[in-house]
Amino acid sequence: MTSRMAKAAWAGAALLILSVTGCGGAKSGNAEAAPPADQASGGTDANGLTAFQMENGVGPITEVVQVGEIDHEKAEAGEKTFTEKCSACHKMAERYVGPALGEVTVRRTPTYVMNMILAPDQMYGKHPTARALLAEFMTPMPNLGLTQDQARSILEYLRTQAPGSRKDD
């Protein structure tokens, strides 16, 4: 009887994961599906998200974060915050408790990255990409209570880790 219950539990877990990630034929990997054409007019998708939110996430950052040249002072501060708050779960080049972040600024917009840092609970509740990550890694990122300035510094540090960035500028 215990074996039968264990099999049922595994089957239920697999069904839950499939239902959370959806089965719309989405590509695997890190590519996000393009929003439906009706969002171009400012409408919302099936999740109630606008085209802006689909691209940039949901949370306190509601305007596009503009980035230019890497601000090395901010990046240095961001590296310290990342080491203290994030490195227990994230590495740059390998999957760990959470996804590898070395190329996150290539895969996601700066605004998305900051919203994920500042409001992971909102992201998991509303954004399909964040929900898919939760289903894949099965450990939610906690809200660390960081300020927007701290999140911006972490973003700047992550930008230094992206392929092609000049770490020695």
N, C-alpha and C positions, 0 to 999 in steps of 0.2 A: 504494500500500500504506500509506503514511503517513496519508493521508486516512481510510482504512478503520480504522486503529488509533485515530486521534483520535476518530472517531465512536463506536467501541466504548468508549473510555475515558469519553466524555461519557454514553453510555447507562448504563455501570456506575455512574458517579457519581450520576446521576439515580435509579437503582434503589436505591442505598445510602441516599440522602436519604429516599426514600419508605419504605423499610423501617425507618429510624430513627424517622421521625415517625409511622409507623403509618397505617392507613387505616380507622379506626373511625368515620368520619363526624364527627370532632370539629370543633367550630366554630373558624373561624380567629380570629385576634386574640389577646387576652390572657386570655380566659375559660378557667378550668380546668374540666374535666369533674368532675361530682359523683361521689364514690366510690360504688361499688355498695352496695346496701342491707345486704348481709351484713357490711359493715365496722362497722355500728352496734354490733354485739356485740363489737367489739374484734378481729375477724378481719383477715386481710390480703387484698389484691387480687392480681391476676395478677402484679404486679411484686414481691410479697412485702411491700408497704407497708401499714401500718395507716392508718386514717382520719386520725389525727393527722399521720402522715408525709405523706400526700397533701396535706393542707392546709398543713402547716408545714415540709415538706422534711425531709431527712435530714442529720445532722451533729451537732456537739457540743451544740446547743441542743435539749434534749429536753422542755422545759416551755414553756408559752405565755409569751411576752415581754409583760409588762404595760406599757402606755404610758398616760400621762395628758397633762397639758399639756406642750407642747414645752419641753424644757430647753435654753435658749438657750446656756448655757455649753458643754454637750455638743455642741450643734449647731455652734458655732463651732469647736471642736476637730475635729469630724467633717468640716467643710468643708475644713480644712487637710489632714487625712489624705486626703480624697477628691481634692483638687487634686494632692497628691503621688503618690498610688498609683492612682487610678481614672480621672482625667480624660483620660489618654492614649487610653482606649478608650471612655469613656462621656461623653455630653453629656446635658443635662436635657431638651431639647425636640426632639432629632433623633437619628435612627439614625446610628450611627457604626460603629466596629469592633464594639461591642456595642449592646444596645438602649438607647433613651432611658430615663432613670431619673426624670424629673420626676414621673411618676405611679405609680412602682413601689409606693409605699406604699398606693395605692388598689387596685392589682391583686393584691398579695400581702400576706400577714400579716407582722407584724414578725419573727416567728420564722423564717419562710421567708427573708426578706431576710437575716437574720443567718446562717442556715445556708448560703445561697448565697455570702455574703462569706467565711465561715470555712472552708467545705468544698466548693468547687465540684467537685472531683474526685468526691466521694461523690454529690453531686447529679447530675452527668452520668451516673454509673454506675447510679443507682437510680431517679431521679425522672423520670417521663415529661415533665413540663413543662420541666425543665432540658434533657432530651435533645432536645426539640423546638426549644428556643432554640438549642442547639448546631447542630442541623441547619439552622436558618434563618440563623444568623450565621456558621457554619462556622469559628469561631475560639473555642477554649475559653478561658474565664476562668481565669487561673492562680491557684494558691493563693499569696497574697501573705504568708502567715505572720502575719496580723494577730491581735492579742489580742481576746478577747471585749469588752473595754472599748473598743478602737478600732472594732470592728464596731458596737457599740451607739452610739457617737458618730456614725459614718457614717449609721446608721439615723436618728438624731435629725436630722441635717442633711437627709437625704432627705425626712423628714417636713415640713421647712420649704419644700420645693419642690412639695409636693402642691397641687393645686387647692383653694382655699378655706382654705389655711393662712394664718395671720397672721404674716407675715415681720417685722412691725414691733412685735410685742408686747414 
